[in-house]
Amino acid sequence: MTMVRIGSEAHKELFCQSFIRSHRRFDPERLPWPDLDGEALDRVQNVPFWQEVLHTEMRAIEIIDAFTPTVGDPLVREAIDLMGYEEKRHGRLVRFLIDRYGITIHPEAPAPISTDVEGTFIDFGYGECVDAFLGFGLFKIARDSGFLPACMFDILDVLMYEETRHIILFTNWMAYREAQHGRRAAALRAVTAARRYARSIGSKVRVIVRNARDGGDGRRFSAIQASVFLDGFSVGRLVDQCLAENARRLGEFEADLARPRLLPGIARVLQAVAHAGSRARRAVGGR
């Protein structure tokens, strides 16, 4: 295997062309949507995250549309533009799902885009990394539980695949950008990532706290709220599945492409602590 140097022309060609080549054509409305009734329909209608998914997609579209024209490199701009096209298609898919199954939502306008368009795009990208990491694990737990019909998960997995590609593209673009600014060392890039992740996670925690304070109207969703609709859910199980699914999904792409490392690293520490705590509790209980 030939290692591609982060920030090189070869690296840029690799992450852009890999993203463009892996694009799949489909129309959301033509996917094999099942007819649902009874308990299955009730479950789909009462899942608390459709509002947040749609809001996130609409926000993503605005951010990417604002950022794309500012990208100077033609190849990078082509890849980012394709990412924006796919996010628009995600929005169509979620809207079709909401309309087809009679799901009640409360539309809300995305917040205005900051004049620092690149900074907004970077914050959005790190937020997507957090959402995807948690989403991978939650999706696997939900699928294993049989909470929704398998054919529904097959359709939603289309979104999961494309979000994985978006994470790969963003992570490599960010590494490339950092290298272009003189931060080629992994340790220097990790400092930037830690700061951006802290900002993203802090923002999400504030939303969760505000939602809890306001009584939780169903318009905001966090992975922790999954315990409301998934039997046998635990934070420890979620962390295990997040790590396993993150490795599996990202492992499908070229080995020379950069992957998010800081978030899985933190999760592995939490996993070790949780497992150690479980062993200690079993030891105490066995006395």
Salt bridges, closest charged atoms under 4 A:
GLU9 OE2 - LYS12 NZ 2.85
ASP27 OD2 - ARG30 NE 3.55
GLU29 OE1 - ARG92 NH2 2.69
ASP35 OD1 - ARG100 NH2 2.75
GLU39 OE2 - ARG43 NH2 3.37
GLU52 OE1 - ARG220 NH1 2.47
GLU57 OE2 - HIS90 ND1 3.72
ASP65 OD1 - LYS88 NZ 2.71
ASP73 OD2 - LYS12 NZ 2.63
GLU86 OE2 - HIS23 ND1 2.70
GLU86 OE1 - ARG165 NH1 2.65
GLU86 OE1 - HIS166 NE2 2.70
GLU87 OE1 - HIS90 ND1 3.50
GLU87 OE2 - HIS166 ND1 3.10
GLU108 OE1 - HIS55 ND1 3.86
GLU108 OE1 - ARG220 NH2 3.35
GLU118 OE1 - ARG177 NH2 3.13
ASP123 OD1 - ARG196 NH1 2.71
ASP123 OD2 - ARG199 NH2 3.18
ASP131 OD1 - LYS204 NZ 2.89
ASP144 OD2 - LYS140 NZ 2.67
ASP154 OD1 - ARG143 NH2 2.31
ASP157 OD1 - ARG249 NH2 2.73
GLU162 OE2 - ARG89 NH2 2.41
GLU162 OE1 - HIS90 NE2 2.59
GLU163 OE2 - HIS90 ND1 3.21
GLU163 OE1 - HIS166 ND1 3.83
GLU178 OE2 - ARG177 NH1 3.03
GLU178 OE1 - ARG183 NE 2.76
ASP214 OD1 - ARG213 NE 3.55
ASP217 OD2 - ARG219 NE 2.59
ASP240 OD1 - HIS275 NE2 3.29
GLU245 OE1 - ARG248 NH2 2.79
GLU245 OE1 - ARG249 NE 3.65
GLU252 OE2 - ARG248 NH1 3.78
GLU254 OE2 - ARG21 NH2 3.16
